Amino acid sequence: MISSQQGYTVRQRSGAGPIKVHDRASLIRFVNESQIDTAAFINNGKLSPLGDLLLEYFAYRADVLNNVVAGNLMNLEKARTLYEKLVQEYKPRWPVVMNKQKGEKKGPAYLTGIVNILLEHELGNVPCDFNPQTLSYFTRRMILSGMLSRRVDGALPSTVNPMAVWEIKEYYHTKTFGSRVSDGVYESYLDGLELRDIRASLGIHVDHVLVLDDHFTWWIKGRSYLCRIVDMLHMGILTEAIFGEEALTRVPALAREWKHRYEHEYQADRPPTEA
C-alpha cells in the first residue's frame, strides 16, 4: 500500500537508512492520489480513527525492525559459533542438516541446526519431524480434508495433522538479494494462506512459524521484505516470526508450549480440534 508507493526506508546518501515511519501528510497524500475510497481514511480533511491506527502501525513496525530485529540478525561467523557451541553443549542426536551450497561454502545449515538442537532438547520424547520429506496434510475421520502445496522444514508431531509447522530461511552465503530470497517470502505467504483456509474450513489451528537470518541479506538488502513479514504476522499469515539470535529464547519457549499442548490436548490419530 503506502509503503510500496513511497518507500519502506529513509533514503540517505550512503544508501537506505532506517525503516520509514509515514506521517499524516504522506498518508493523506497517498489516499487522495490513489483509486481507493478515501472515506475510510479521511473525514473532513483529517484522518479517521482507521487512518490514525494505520499511522500507529507504521510507527510500531519501524520501531520493532529498527530497534529489535536489526540487532538480532547474525552473520555467518556468529551463526557458526553459536551452532558449534550448542552442538558441544547439547550433543544432538538428530543428523546434521547440510546447506544447499557447493564447494567451500558447503557445510551445516547453521540456523536450521540451531533450531533443531533447541527443539530436540526441549521436546524430549515428543515426536517431531525435523526434516519432512512429504507434504503436510489434514484428515477428518480418515478422509483427506486438506493439504499444503509445499514441504515445510519441520512439523510437530508429524506432517499428518500437524499442530505446528515451521520454515527456516537462512542466507549466510548470499551476496545479493535476488529472486531466490524474495520467492522464499512469497512461499511462506502461500503456506500461511493455505493454513488460514484450513483453519476457516476445518476449524484446525496450526502454528505457522518463520525463522530467518543473515544480517546482510535481510537488513542491508532486504528491509522491505522484513516489513512484509511483520505485515504477514498482523494479517494472520504467520503465528510468529523469529529473527536470528532470537531463536535462543523463542524456540525453547515455543517447544515447551508445544510439548504441553501435545501431552495434554493432542491425540495421535486426529487433530485436537476434531470431534
C-alpha positions as CSV (number, residue, x, y, z in Angstrom):
1,M,0.0,0.0,0.0
2,I,1.5,3.3,1.1
3,S,4.9,1.7,1.8
4,S,5.3,0.2,-1.7
5,Q,4.4,3.6,-3.2
6,Q,6.6,5.9,-1.1
7,G,9.3,3.5,0.0
8,Y,10.0,1.4,3.1
9,T,13.2,3.1,4.2
10,V,14.6,6.6,4.7
11,R,16.9,7.4,1.8
12,Q,20.3,8.6,2.6
13,R,23.4,9.5,0.5
14,S,25.1,6.3,1.8
15,G,22.1,4.2,0.8
16,A,18.9,3.1,2.5
17,G,18.6,4.3,6.1
18,P,16.2,3.0,8.8
19,I,12.7,1.8,8.3
20,K,10.5,4.8,7.4
21,V,7.6,6.0,9.6
22,H,5.0,7.6,7.4
23,D,3.3,10.7,8.7
24,R,-0.2,12.1,8.4
25,A,0.7,14.3,5.4
26,S,2.1,11.4,3.4
27,L,-0.8,9.1,4.2
28,I,-3.4,11.8,3.2
29,R,-1.5,12.5,0.0
30,F,-1.4,8.8,-0.9
31,V,-5.1,8.3,-0.2
32,N,-6.0,11.4,-2.3
33,E,-3.8,10.3,-5.2
34,S,-5.0,6.6,-5.2
35,Q,-8.1,5.0,-6.6
36,I,-9.3,3.7,-3.2
37,D,-12.2,5.0,-1.2
38,T,-10.9,7.9,0.8
39,A,-13.9,7.9,3.3
40,A,-12.4,5.1,5.3
41,F,-9.2,7.1,6.0
42,I,-10.1,10.8,5.8
43,N,-13.1,12.7,7.3
44,N,-13.3,16.5,6.6
45,G,-9.7,16.6,5.6
46,K,-8.5,14.8,8.7
47,L,-7.5,11.2,9.3
48,S,-10.3,8.9,10.5
49,P,-9.7,6.5,13.5
50,L,-8.6,3.9,11.0
51,G,-6.1,6.3,9.5
52,D,-4.7,7.1,12.9
53,L,-4.4,3.4,13.6
54,L,-2.5,2.9,10.4
55,L,0.0,5.5,11.4
56,E,0.4,3.9,14.8
57,Y,1.1,0.6,13.0
58,F,3.8,2.2,10.7
59,A,5.5,3.6,13.9
60,Y,5.3,0.2,15.6
61,R,6.7,-1.7,12.6
62,A,9.6,0.7,12.2
63,D,10.4,0.6,15.9
64,V,10.4,-3.2,16.1
65,L,12.5,-3.6,13.0
66,N,15.0,-0.8,13.7
67,N,15.5,-1.4,17.4
68,V,14.9,-5.2,17.9
69,V,15.2,-7.2,14.7
70,A,18.3,-5.5,13.3
71,G,20.2,-6.3,16.4
72,N,19.2,-10.0,16.4
73,L,20.3,-10.8,12.9
74,M,23.6,-12.7,12.7
75,N,26.3,-13.1,10.1
76,L,27.9,-16.3,9.0
77,E,30.6,-16.3,11.6
78,K,28.3,-15.6,14.5
79,A,25.8,-18.2,13.4
80,R,28.6,-20.8,13.1
81,T,30.0,-20.0,16.5
82,L,26.6,-20.3,18.1
83,Y,25.8,-23.6,16.3
84,E,29.1,-25.2,17.3
85,K,28.5,-24.0,20.9
86,L,25.1,-25.7,21.0
87,V,26.5,-28.9,19.5
88,Q,29.1,-29.1,22.3
89,E,26.5,-28.3,25.0
90,Y,23.6,-30.5,23.9
91,K,25.2,-33.2,21.8
92,P,22.2,-33.6,19.5
93,R,21.1,-37.0,18.2
94,W,19.3,-35.7,15.1
95,P,21.5,-35.9,12.0
96,V,23.1,-32.7,10.8
97,V,21.2,-30.9,8.0
98,M,23.5,-29.6,5.3
99,N,23.0,-26.4,3.3
100,K,22.5,-26.4,-0.4
101,Q,25.8,-24.7,-1.3
102,K,28.6,-26.3,-3.2
103,G,32.4,-26.3,-2.9
104,E,33.9,-24.5,0.0
105,K,30.6,-23.0,1.0
106,K,29.0,-26.4,1.6
107,G,28.5,-27.2,5.3
108,P,25.9,-27.4,8.0
109,A,22.8,-25.3,7.7
110,Y,23.6,-23.3,10.9
111,L,20.3,-21.7,11.6
112,T,18.4,-25.0,10.9
113,G,20.9,-26.8,13.2
114,I,20.3,-24.2,15.9
115,V,16.5,-24.6,15.7
116,N,16.7,-28.4,15.6
117,I,19.1,-28.7,18.6
118,L,16.9,-26.4,20.7
119,L,13.7,-28.2,19.8
120,E,15.2,-31.7,20.4
121,H,16.5,-30.6,23.8
122,E,13.2,-29.1,24.9
123,L,10.7,-31.6,23.4
124,G,12.3,-34.7,24.9
125,N,10.3,-37.8,23.8
126,V,7.6,-35.8,22.0
127,P,7.6,-36.9,18.3
128,C,8.8,-34.3,15.8
129,D,9.7,-34.4,12.1
130,F,12.9,-32.3,11.8
131,N,13.3,-32.9,8.0
132,P,9.9,-33.6,6.3
133,Q,10.1,-35.4,3.0
134,T,6.3,-35.3,2.4
135,L,3.7,-32.6,2.1
136,S,1.7,-31.8,5.3
137,Y,-1.9,-32.9,5.1
138,F,-5.0,-33.0,7.3
139,T,-7.7,-35.7,7.8
140,R,-11.1,-36.0,9.3
141,R,-12.3,-39.5,10.2
142,M,-9.6,-40.9,7.9
143,I,-10.7,-38.8,5.0
144,L,-8.2,-36.4,3.4
145,S,-9.5,-32.9,4.0
146,G,-6.6,-30.5,3.3
147,M,-3.0,-30.4,2.1
148,L,-0.3,-27.8,1.9
149,S,1.3,-27.2,-1.5
150,R,4.9,-27.1,-0.3
151,R,7.1,-29.1,2.1
152,V,7.9,-27.3,5.3
153,D,11.2,-27.5,7.2
154,G,9.7,-29.1,10.3
155,A,6.4,-30.4,11.7
156,L,5.1,-31.5,15.1
157,P,4.3,-34.2,15.7
158,S,4.5,-35.1,12.0
159,T,3.3,-33.9,8.6
160,V,0.0,-35.8,9.2
161,N,-2.4,-33.5,11.1
162,P,0.5,-31.3,12.4
163,M,-0.2,-28.9,15.3
164,A,2.8,-26.8,14.4
165,V,5.0,-26.3,11.3
166,W,8.0,-24.1,10.7
167,E,10.0,-22.7,7.9
168,I,13.7,-21.7,8.1
169,K,15.2,-19.0,5.7
170,E,18.9,-18.7,6.2
171,Y,21.0,-17.0,3.5
172,Y,24.5,-16.7,5.0
173,H,26.3,-17.1,1.7
174,T,24.1,-14.8,-0.3
175,K,25.8,-11.7,-1.8
176,T,22.8,-10.1,-3.4
177,F,19.0,-10.0,-2.8
178,G,17.7,-11.9,-5.7
179,S,14.5,-13.8,-6.7
180,R,15.5,-16.8,-4.6
181,V,15.2,-14.8,-1.4
182,S,12.1,-12.9,-2.3
183,D,10.5,-16.2,-3.5
184,G,11.1,-17.6,0.0
185,V,8.9,-14.8,1.4
186,Y,6.1,-15.5,-1.1
187,E,6.3,-19.2,-0.4
188,S,5.8,-18.6,3.3
189,Y,2.9,-16.3,2.4
190,L,1.3,-19.1,0.3
191,D,1.7,-21.6,3.2
192,G,0.1,-19.1,5.6
193,L,-2.9,-18.6,3.3
194,E,-3.4,-22.3,3.0
195,L,-3.2,-22.8,6.8
196,R,-5.6,-19.9,7.3
197,D,-8.0,-21.6,4.9
198,I,-7.7,-24.9,6.8
199,R,-8.5,-23.0,10.0
200,A,-11.5,-21.4,8.4
201,S,-12.9,-24.5,6.7
202,L,-11.9,-27.3,9.1
203,G,-11.6,-25.5,12.4
204,I,-8.0,-26.7,12.8
205,H,-5.4,-24.2,14.1
206,V,-1.8,-24.9,13.2
207,D,1.0,-22.7,14.5
208,H,3.0,-21.4,11.5
209,V,6.4,-20.1,12.5
210,L,9.0,-18.5,10.2
211,V,12.7,-18.4,11.4
212,L,15.1,-16.4,9.3
213,D,18.6,-15.0,9.4
214,D,21.6,-13.2,7.8
215,H,22.2,-9.6,8.6
216,F,23.5,-8.7,5.1
217,T,20.7,-10.4,3.2
218,W,17.7,-9.2,5.3
219,W,18.9,-5.9,6.7
220,I,21.3,-4.5,4.2
221,K,19.5,-5.7,1.1
222,G,16.0,-6.8,2.1
223,R,14.5,-4.5,4.7
224,S,11.3,-4.0,2.6
225,Y,10.7,-7.8,2.9
226,L,11.2,-7.6,6.6
227,C,8.3,-5.0,6.6
228,R,6.2,-7.5,4.7
229,I,7.0,-10.3,7.2
230,V,5.8,-8.0,10.0
231,D,2.7,-7.3,8.0
232,M,2.2,-11.1,7.5
233,L,2.1,-11.5,11.3
234,H,-0.7,-9.0,11.6
235,M,-2.6,-10.5,8.7
236,G,-2.7,-13.9,10.4
237,I,-0.4,-15.4,7.8
238,L,2.2,-16.2,10.4
239,T,1.8,-17.2,14.0
240,E,5.3,-16.0,14.8
241,A,8.5,-14.7,13.1
242,I,11.9,-15.4,14.8
243,F,14.9,-13.4,13.7
244,G,18.5,-14.7,14.1
245,E,19.8,-14.8,17.6
246,E,16.2,-14.5,18.9
247,A,15.9,-18.3,18.3
248,L,17.9,-18.9,21.5
249,T,14.9,-17.7,23.6
250,R,11.9,-18.1,21.4
251,V,12.4,-21.6,20.0
252,P,12.7,-23.2,23.5
253,A,9.7,-21.2,24.7
254,L,7.6,-22.5,21.7
255,A,8.9,-26.0,22.2
256,R,7.7,-26.0,25.9
257,E,4.3,-24.7,24.8
258,W,4.0,-27.4,22.1
259,K,5.1,-30.1,24.4
260,H,2.4,-29.1,26.9
261,R,-0.3,-29.0,24.3
262,Y,0.8,-32.3,22.8
263,E,0.8,-34.1,26.1
264,H,-2.5,-32.6,27.3
265,E,-4.6,-32.0,24.2
266,Y,-3.3,-33.8,21.1
267,Q,-4.5,-37.2,20.1
268,A,-2.2,-39.1,17.7
269,D,-4.9,-40.3,15.4
270,R,-6.6,-36.9,14.8
271,P,-6.2,-33.1,15.3
272,P,-7.1,-31.9,18.8
273,T,-10.0,-29.8,17.4
274,E,-11.7,-32.8,15.7
275,A,-14.8,-34.1,17.5
